[in-house]
Amino acid sequence: MELTQDFDAIIIGGGICGAGIARDLALRGLKVILFEKKDLAEGTTGRCHGLLHSGARYVSTDPQTAKECAKENEILRKIATHIIDSCGGYYIALTDEEANYGEQFIEYCTTAEIKIEEIKPEEFLHLEPNCNPQVKRVFRVNDAYIDPFLLTYYNALDAKQHGAIIKTYTSVEHLILTEKEIVGVRIHDTISDEFMNIYGKIIINATGPWSALLESDLKLKNTLQIVPTKGTLLVYKKRLVSSVINRLRKPGNGDIIVPSHQSVILGTNAIPVNERELDRLKTTYEEIDELEHLGEELLPILKSARLIRYYTGARPLIKSNLFTENSHQGKNSIHDSSLHNSSRQFKIVDYSDEGFSGFVTVFGGKLTIYRLLAEKVSDYVCHQLGIIEKCSTDTTPLPGADLAYTKEEIQEMFNINEQRATDMSFKWGSFVEEMGNLCITCLDSAKIDPNIEINERNKNRIICECEKVTENELKWVREHLFVQKIDDYRRRTRQGMGVCQGQFCLFKVADMELQWSNKTHIQIMEELKEALEERWKTEDLVDQLQKRQIKLAKYMYILGGNLL
């Protein structure tokens, strides 16, 4: 691994915040390297709703964040249009108390400059017939769905295209100190099993809920006060609603349903956890049961809908402010007793008061305002390094956002149905053309070499039947979006995220990876097992139908494939 040069900035953490910072700094011309201990977006970022907030959720508890969400919502619709489903959203009241809260909601939204429109319940139920027919009041808002995985990968790709180095499956073991200056990091490439010291002018800790663990090397008097808070979400088969459905009240458990591709996501809750639990968060039956009952109040059809997946992530909520304020916000406290109503503002913390230089931590925030967070961190870094370069991420489109193909064009290019073409239109943008050219390359090769047999039907063959993911998509993301292991394909393409949860596609992906890489059969089998176990870990808490499906998959792979 050739990483001997010094860097302007070393970023630790490959979630959306780390990737966003890498992009912002790279666009400003800085020499940047990012380290992520697992895959990009595998932590907090990949375990959220994917909700592009209108800001309305926070108008009563955090008006500053509400305003920021509204502004960033509009910016992301311009720079990331190819991965946004502009489905819109609604806040609905089911009780008299919630209906009465509507007056405060209007006042809060007006103060925070959030666009809302009240519509008649009959009109809403015509648009969303599966929702609770007892709805008493409805407000339309500017919510949307944004793919959190692709948002992260496209930020990382743009950073790479502007000179940044992105290293996944590389953990930072500890900070390198010279007296009171942090000058670099000791890293471990977990794939090659190599260790190395990497040096930089400033190190940025963007590890979210894990932030306090990294600063332990400094032995500080005043440590970061973070409340790592887990939230569980449930994924149901089929797109049961067309828009985001929110409950008209202050934020609470089980009050958001988000349409995500061909499914819906219900969540969430808020439970404080210990930092030592962050890498092994578990969902409980009680959490699932509570969320299901709350979700059914909004969407009664959930009673008969099939739960295909659940997952749990952690938020880096701010507990208190014990450092000199370096954030763009004022001081703020968060209390364990009201986690849902806690501020979602972010903080930028340096360690000058503790006598350390060359190190900064950023935590808090939300997916919707990641770009703003990255801009403020990058402004701070440039100021520290004496660099005068302005942010351009608010006007520079992400890779792929320069051209949008219609679903009709995608249907013709890939010979797929309307549903799949629609789904692809919210993922690849102008990269659809490159994926289509992969077929043309194969056909041209067949004409040159008659020994190459190309089956016309297989040139766009579907690998994942549930999500209709093609071989071309998998091949393209492998070449461009930092794929290292078999399970990485899932986060980039949704392969294995459908009803069968990888049962009938993972072996095909493993076969392709064997052909496309220099990995040994043993390595492929280890990665396949890792990917399958990730899909099987929900077995304890899903219903009997899903349990039987998982058992069938285990028999297929363990007995038939000798995967022990």
N, C-alpha and C positions, 0 to 999 in steps of 0.2 A: 504494500500500500504506500504509494508515493505522496506524502503530505508533508514534505519537509519545510515548505516556505511558511513565513509568518503571515497572519491574517489581520485585517483591520478589526473584524468581529467574528467571534465564535458564538454560535447560537446553540443552546442545549434545549432540545424539545422539538419534536416534529409534528405537533398539532397545528391547527389553523393559525394560532398566534405566532409560533415559531416560523412557519412557512411564510406567513404574511410579512414578518420582520425581514426574513431573508430576501424576499422579493423587493421590498421597499429599499433596503440598503444596497442591493445589487443594482437596482435601477439608478441609484445615486452614484454608482461607480465604485463602491467599496469592495474590497476583497473579502468574501464571506464564506464561511463553512458552517454547515448545520449538522448536528449529530442527533439521532433518534435511536433509542435503545431497542425499539421494536420496528414496526412498520409505521409509515406516516399515517396520521389520523387514526391510529389504533386505540388511543386512549380516550380522553374526554371528548374530543371532537367527533369521533366516530360513534359515540354513544349518546347522541342527542336526538331531538325530534327532526332536525333539519329545517326548523321553522325560521323563515326570514320574517322577523317581527316587524309589525307596523309601528310598534311602540305602545300600543294600547294596553298591553298587559301590565305595564309599569307606571301608568299615569297616576295611580293613587299612592304608590309606595316609593317611587323613584323617578320623578318627573324629568330629571336631567338625563338619565339613561333612556327614558321614553323619547325625548327629543333626538338624542343621538341615534337611536334605532330608526326613527322615521327618516332622518337624513341619510343614514348609511343604506337603508332599504332602497332609496332612490338611486344612490350611487352604484350599488351592486346590480341593479336592474340594467344599468348601462354598460358596466364592464364585465359582467358575468351572465349575460342574457341567455347563453346556451345551456346553462345548468339550472335555470330557474323555471319552475312551473308557477306561472302567475295565476294561481287558482283563486286568490282572494280569500277572505275570511269573514267569520261572523261571531259576534258575541250574543249569546241567547240566554234569556231569563226563563227559569222553570218554576220559580216560586214568586209569591207577592213581594217578599223581601228583596229578591234579586231584581224584580221589575222596578221597585222603588229606588234601588241603587242606580238605576239607569239615569236618574237626574244628576246624581253626583258624577257618574261616568261622563256624561256630556260636559259637565263643568271641568272635570279633570282633563279631558281630551282637548277642550278649547284652550285651556291654560298651557298645555304642553304642545299645542299646535299640531295635534294628531287629527288627521282627516277621518271622520266617521259619518255615516249616513243611517238614519233609522228607517227601517222598512217594515211593512206589515208582515205579521206572522204567516198569513196565507201565502204571500209572495215567497217568503223564505221556504215554506214547506213544499211549494211547487218546485223550487230549485233543489231542495234537499229532502226528498220524501222519506228517507230512512230515519230522519231525526225525530225526536220526541214531539208528538203532535200537540202536547200540552204547553208548548212554548208560548210565553206571554208577551215577550218583547224581544226585538232583534235589532242589532246594529251591524252594518257592513263596514269592514276595515280593509286595510291594504296589506294583509298578510300574504305570504307565498311560501312555497317549498323550495329550498335550495339544497342540492346534493352536497353534504358536508365533506364527503370523501374527495369528490372531484374538485371541489373548491380548494381543498388543501393541495391536491396534486398539481393543479394548474398554477397555483401560486409558486410551488416548488419548481415546476417546469420553467416558468418565466424567470425565476431566480437563476436556475441553471443556465438558461439561454443567455443570461447577462453576466455569466462568469462565476456564479456561486457553485460550491461543491456541496452536494447533498449526500450524506452517509447514513443509511438506515442500518438497523441491527448492529449499532455501534454504541455502546454504553459509555458514559463518562464516569470513570471510577472515582476520581477526586479532582479538586482544584490544585493547581501548582502555584505556590506562594513564594515570593521573595520578600522576607520581612513582612511589610504591610501591603504589598502589591500583589494582586492576582495576575499572573502573567500567562497562564495557559491551563490546559486540562490534560489529564491522563486518560486515554481512551482504550477501549477493548472492542475490537471487531469480533463479534461473537460468531460470525460465519467462518472467517479465516483463523480465528483464535490468536490474532496478533494484538500486541499492546504497543502503544506509541504515545509520546508526548507531543502535543500540538500547542503552539504559542500564538497569542493574539494580543492586540492592544486593549480590547475590551471583551469581556465574556458576558453573554446575556442569558440569564436563567429564565427560560420560558416553559418550564415543566408543569405549570398549573398546580394541581393539588399536591404534587411531589416537590414543590419549590423549597419547602423548609428542610427537606432531607439534604439537598445539595449544599445549603449554606452551613451545614453542621461542621464542615472543615474549618470554619472561621472561629468557632468557639465564641460566639457573640454574647454580650450581656443582654441585649434586647433582640430576641429572635422574632421571625415572622409569625404573626398571629393569624393563622388560616384555619377555617373550619372546613376540612374536606367533607363534602356532603354528597351522599350517594342518591341517585335518582334512578328508578326503574321504569322501563317502557315496555309495552306489549305490542307485538306485530300481528295483525290479523290478515287472513287471506282475503283478497279482492279489495277493490277500491270502493268502499261502502259509502263514502261521501266524496263530493267533487271539490269541496272547499275546506279550509281550516275551520274547525268548530271549537269555540272557546265558551266557557261558562261565564256569564255576566256577574262577576263578583271579584273581590280581591283575590290574588293568586292563591291557589290551594292545590290539594292533591287531585289527580285524575280529572283535570278540567280542560285538557287540550286533546283534540283528535286531529291528526295531520295526514292528508293523503300523500303517500310516498310511492311514486311509480305505480305499480299495480296492487298495492296493499294500503293499509292505514296503520298509523302508529298512535297508540294511546298512552298518555302519561300525564304527569309524572308524580313522584313523591319527593320528600326531602328528609334524609336521615343522616345525622352526623356520624362519621366513622373515624376510626383511629388511622393515623398515617401508615401504620404497619399493615393495615388491611387493604391498601390501595391497589396492590397487584393481585389480589384474590377476593374481590368483591363478590358477594353471593346474593342472589335474589331469594326471598322467602315465599312460602305459600301464602302467608298472611298479606304480603305486599300485592301479590297477583290477585288474590281474592278481593282486596279493597279496591284496587284499580278497576277490576272488571265490574264491580257493582257501581262504582262512580261513573264509569264509561257508559254503562247500560242506561243510566239516567239521561245522558245526552243522546245516545244512539241505541235504542232498545234492540235493534237487530243484532247487536253484539252477543246477545244471549245464545243465538244459534250460529254465530260466526265461528270460524275455525281459527284458534290461536296457533300460529305456526312458530312463534319465536318470542323470547323475552331477553332483555339485556339490561345491564346496570352500568352506569358510569358515575364519575365523581366530579363535582363542581369545586373550584377553588374559591370559596366565599371568604371575604375579609372579615375577621373577627374584631379586630381593633387596629388602631394606628399608633404604633410605638416608635415610629421613625420620623425623622424630619420629612415634611411633605415635599415630594418631588413630582407628584401626580398633577394632571391637569384639573383634578377635582379638589374639592375641599375635604376636610376630615370627615370620616364616616365610621360608625360602629355597627357591627352586626351581632345580633343576639341569637343564641341557640334556640330560644323559645319561638322564634318567628322566622324560620329560614326561608319560607316562600316569599315573605315580604321584605327580605333583606335587600340591600342595595346591590345592583349588579355592575356598579362602577368598577373601574380597574385602577391599580396603583402601580407606579414605577418607583422602585426603591433602590437607592444607592447606599453604600456603606461608608461614606466619608465620615459620618459622625462616629463610627466605630473605628476609624483610622485605616480603612481599607480602600484602595482604589483599583480600578480596572474591572469592576464587577457590578452588575445591575440585575435586579430581579423584577419581573413584571407578572402580576397575577390579578385574578378577578376578570371582569368583563363577560362578554357573550359572543357567540358565533356571529351575530348580526353586526356587531361593532368591531370585529377583529381588525378591519382595515384601518380604522381610526386608532386603535391601540397600537398597531404596527407603525403608523405615522408618528405618533407621539414618542414611541421608543426610539425610532430612527432619528427624529429631531434631537432627542437627548444625546444619542450616540455621536451624531455629527457635531453637536456642540462641544462634547467632551474631547473630540479628536481635532477640533478646529477646522472642520470641513463645512463649506458653505454650498449646499446643494438642496434644492427644494424637493418636496414630495411630488410624485407624479402618478401615484397609484389610483387617485380619484378620477383620472381621465384616461388612463392607459388601459385598454381592454386586456383581459386575461387571454392566454393562448386559446385559440379556437373560437373566440367571441367575435371575430372580424366578419364572419359570414354564417348565416343560418340557412340550412336546407329545409325545405318544406317536407312534411311527412310523405307527400305524394312522390317527391323526388327520391326520398330515401327508400320508399317501397319499390320503386323501379330499379334503383341501384342495387339493392340487396335481395330483391325477390322475397319480401316478407309481408306479413299482414299489417293492417292499419294500426292495430294496437302496438305492435312492436316498433313500427316506424315512428309512432308518436313518442314512445318511450326513448328511442334513440335520439329524437330531435331535442330532448332535454338533457343530453349528455355530451355529445361530441362536437357540435358546431361545425366549423370548417374542416375538422379532422375526419369527418365522414368521407370526404373525397379521398384522403389518403388510405382509409380502410378499403374503399372500393377499388383503389388502384392495386391493392394486394392481390385481388382476383385477376386483374388484367395481367399483372406480372406472371402469375402462374400460367395463364392461358398462352401468353406470348412464349414462355419457356417451352410449353408443350409443342408449339409449332416449330420451334428451332430444333428441339430434340425429340424425335418420335418415340423414344424409349420412355419418356415421361408420360404416364397415363393420368389424364385429368378428367375426372367425372364432373360433368357440367352441374349435376345436382349438388356435388360436394364442395364446389368452389366457395359457396356461402353457407356451408353446412352449419346447422344449429348444434351447439355443444351443450348448452343448458336449455332444456325444453321448457322449464317453468318460466324463466325470465327471457327466453328467446335470445340468448347471447350467442353471437356467431364466432367462428374460428378467427375471422379477420379482426374482430374487436380484441380478442385475447392476444393475438400476435402483435397488434399495434401497441397495446398498453405495455406489453413486455419490452418493446423496443424504446418506449418513450417515457413511461410513468413509473420508473424505479422499482419494477418487480424483482424480487429476490427469491421468494418462496412461492410454493403452490397456492397457499392461502391468500397471498397478496392479490391474485386475480379477482377474487370475490369482491374486495373493497372497491376495485376500480370499475368493474363491469356489472356487478350484481349476480354474477355466476354463483350458483349455490345458495342464493338468498330466497328462492321461491319455496313452494309448498313441500317439495321433497328434500329440501335442505342439503343439496349436494349428493343425494343418494345415487343419482343416475348420470352425473356429469363429472364428478371429481376424478374418476378413473380415466376418463377421456382427457381431462386436463393434465393428469399425471403423464399420460402417454405422449402428449404433445410436448410437455416440458422436457421429457427425456430426449425427444428429437431435437428440440431447439437449444438445449444447453449441453454443457460438458459434464453434467452431474452423473455420478455413478447410480446404478440401480438401487444401492443401499440408501443413498441420499434421497432419491426420489421416494422410496417407500417410507422413509422417516418423515418427509414433508407431507406426504399423503396422509399418514397416520395423524400427524399434528392437525391438519386441516379437518379431518373427519372428527377427531375428538372435540374440536371447537364446535362443530355442528351438533355433536351428541351430548354436550354437557347440559342441555336443557331437559334431559330425559326424566329426571326426578320429579319435576313439577308440572309437566304438560299433561294433557288429557290422555285417555286410553288409546284413542286413535293415533295420536302422535307418538305415543310410546311404542305401539306396535310397528309403526313405520320405522322408528329408530332401531328397534330390535331386528327388523328385516334387513336394514342396511348393515348392521353389525354382522349378521350371519353371512351376508353377501361378501363383505370385505374380509372378515376374520377367517371364515371357513373357506369360502371360494377363492379368496385372494391371498390366503395365508398371511394376513396382516395381523400379527400378534402384538 
